[in-house]
Amino acid sequence: MKKSILIVAVLSVFAFSSCKDNAVDKVNEDNVVAAADRDAQSGKFPKISFEEEQFDFGTIDQGTNVEHTFKFKNTGDAPLMIVDAKSSCGCTVPTYTKEPIAPGSEGELLVKFNGSGQNQVSKTVTVITNTEAGSETLTIKAFVNPKNPTTKAPTS
């Protein structure tokens, strides 16, 4: 039994090693050119530059809907894609450009805040991009005046 396993193993080694072709003969020149072009482009990244990374709504009343548009520019060498934008809570909703933004072009990211919370409120929006850093963080602030408590009618 051991001899038959050894014979099968030796024959397998000969079969696999004798079927090797010369790898250099299989190289396609078109693929080499495409790979060289891809490698040259791999050092190029988009870069997102916001006009402002923080916005203060000032003083608002609780429950008041407010919004702000963050404007940005692609100052990099490749098309910019915003993959996702997530807020730190459900009270803040970001909406962003889904199409690629060419180098030198501009885009917008709209942030809506529903005025929840009380007193000083700060929320963040994380923007996931195809830049070298991979993400950017924007901040919105507001001082939220609480609603006046309803006064109860005196009972007799």
For each residue, the residues with C-beta under 8 A, 3 or more apart:
1: 4 5
2: 5 6
3: 6 7
4: 1 7 8
5: 1 2 8 9
6: 2 3 9 10
7: 3 4 10 11
8: 4 5 11 12
9: 5 6 12 13
10: 6 7 13 14
11: 7 8 14 15
12: 8 9 15 16
13: 9 10 16 17
14: 10 11 17 18
15: 11 12 18 19
16: 12 13 19
17: 13 14 20
18: 14 15
19: 15 16
20: 17
21: 25 26
22: 25 26
23: 26 27
24: 27
25: 21 22
26: 21 22 23
27: 23 24 31 32
28: 31 32
29: 32 33
30: 33 34
31: 27 28 34 35
32: 27 28 29 35 36
33: 29 30 36 37
34: 30 31 37 38
35: 31 32 38 39
36: 32 33 39 40
37: 33 34 40 41
38: 34 35 41 42
39: 35 36 42
40: 36 37 43
41: 37 38 44 78
42: 38 39
43: 40
44: 41 76 77 78
45: 76 77 78 130 131 132
46: 74 76 77 78 79 80 81 101 103 129 130 131
47: 74 75 76 80 131 132
48: 72 73 74 75 76 80 127 129 131 136
49: 72 73 74 75
50: 53 70 71 72 136 138
51: 70 71 72
52: 55 70
53: 50 70 136 137 138 139
54: 138 139 140 141
55: 52 68 70 111 138 139 140 141
56: 140 141 142
57: 60 66 68 113 140 141 142
58: 142 143
59: 142 143 145
60: 57 64 66 115 142 143 144 145
61: 64 115 144 145 147
62: 115 116 117 118 144 145 146 147
63: 114 115 116 147
64: 60 61 115
65: 112 113 114 115
66: 57 60 112 113 115 142
67: 110 111 112 113
68: 55 57 110 111 140
69: 108 109 110 111
70: 50 51 52 53 55 108 109 110 111 138
71: 50 51 106 107 108
72: 48 49 50 51 106 107 108 109
73: 48 49 104 105 106 107
74: 46 47 48 49 79 80 101 102 103 104 105 106 107
75: 47 48 49 103 104
76: 44 45 46 47 48 80 103 131
77: 44 45 46 103
78: 41 44 45 46 103 130
79: 46 74 100 101 102 103
80: 46 47 48 74 76 100 101 102 103 107 129 130 131
81: 46 100 101 129 130
82: 85 96 97 98 107 109 127 128 129
83: 128 129 130
84: 127 128
85: 82 94 95 96 109 125 126 127 128
86: 94 125 126 128
87: 90 91 92 93 94 111 123 124 125 126
88: 92 123 124 125 126
89: 92 123
90: 87 93
91: 87 113 114 115 116 117 123
92: 87 88 89 111 112 113 114 123 125 140
93: 87 90 111 112
94: 85 86 87 109 110 111 112 125 127
95: 85 109 110 111 112
96: 82 85 107 108 109 110 127
97: 82 101 107 108 109
98: 82
99:
100: 79 80 81
101: 46 74 79 80 81 97 105 106 107
102: 74 79 80 105
103: 46 74 75 76 77 78 79 80
104: 73 74 75
105: 73 74 101 102
106: 71 72 73 74 101
107: 71 72 73 74 80 82 96 97 101
108: 69 70 71 72 96 97
109: 69 70 72 82 85 94 95 96 97 125 127 138
110: 67 68 69 70 94 95 96
111: 55 67 68 69 70 87 92 93 94 95 125 138 140
112: 65 66 67 92 93 94 95
113: 57 65 66 67 91 92 123 140 142
114: 63 65 91 92
115: 60 61 62 63 64 65 66 91 142 144
116: 62 63 91 121 144
117: 62 91 121 144
118: 62 121 144 145 146
119: 143 144 146
120: 141 142 143 144
121: 116 117 118 141 142 143 144
122: 139 140 141
123: 87 88 89 91 92 113 139 140 141
124: 87 88 137 138 139 140
125: 85 86 87 88 92 94 109 111 137 138 139 140
126: 85 86 87 88 135 136 137
127: 48 82 84 85 94 96 109 135 136 137 138
128: 82 83 84 85 86 134 135
129: 46 48 80 81 82 83 133 134 135 136
130: 45 46 78 80 81 83 134
131: 45 46 47 48 76 80 134 136
132: 45 47
133: 129 136
134: 128 129 130 131
135: 126 127 128 129
136: 48 50 53 126 127 129 131 133
137: 53 124 125 126 127
138: 50 53 54 55 70 109 111 124 125 127
139: 53 54 55 122 123 124 125
140: 54 55 56 57 68 92 111 113 122 123 124 125
141: 54 55 56 57 120 121 122 123
142: 56 57 58 59 60 66 113 115 120 121
143: 58 59 60 119 120 121
144: 60 61 62 115 116 117 118 119 120 121
145: 59 60 61 62 118
146: 62 118 119
147: 61 62 63
148:
149:
150:
151:
152: 155
153:
154:
155: 152
156:
